[in-house]
């Protein structure tokens, strides 16, 4: 888990604990959804970068 993910989860939990109103519950759920999407995008970017690096390595090899 990245530091920004942990920060967002903690902030959402604190807000929810301070005021468990339906609006805060919805906001906490939205934060969790955004964090999940950010994590997924981060994984996709890392996979694409790794693929690009491996393709660059393969194309740099002498034939």
N, C-alpha and C positions, 0 to 999 in steps of 0.2 A: 504494500500500500504506500502510495506516495504521500509526502508531507501535506500537499494541498488537499488530498482526499481525506486524510485524517482530520485536518482543520475544518473542512466543510462538515464532516460527520459530527464532530464535537460541537460545532456551532449550532447545527440543526437540533441536536439532542438537548443542548442547553436551552434553546428557545422553546422547544417543546415542553421541557420540564418546567420552565418559568411560567408558561401560559399554555395549557393544553386545550386551547380553544380550537374549534374546527378550522379556523383560518390558519392558525399556526401548524396544525397537523398537516394541512394541505401544503403549506409552504415547506415543511420538513420533507414531505414526500417528493415535492418538486426538486428540492436540493439533492436528495438521494438519486433521483432519476438523472439529473444533470451530471452528478458525479459519476454515475455508471456510464453515461454516454462519453464523458471525458476520458475515463479509463479505457473504454473500448477504442476510441479514436487514438489514444496514446499507443495502445497495443498494435493497431493497424499501421500507424506511422512507423513504429519500430520494426514491424515485419517488412514493410516496404523498403525501409532503409537497409535492412539486412539483405533483402533480395537484391537491391541495387548494388550493395557492396560485393556480394558473391558474383553477380554478373560482371562487374568491373574487374574482379579478380580473374574470372574465366577468360575475359576478352584480352587481358594483359599477358596471358601465358603465351609463350612462343609455340608455334605449331610445327 
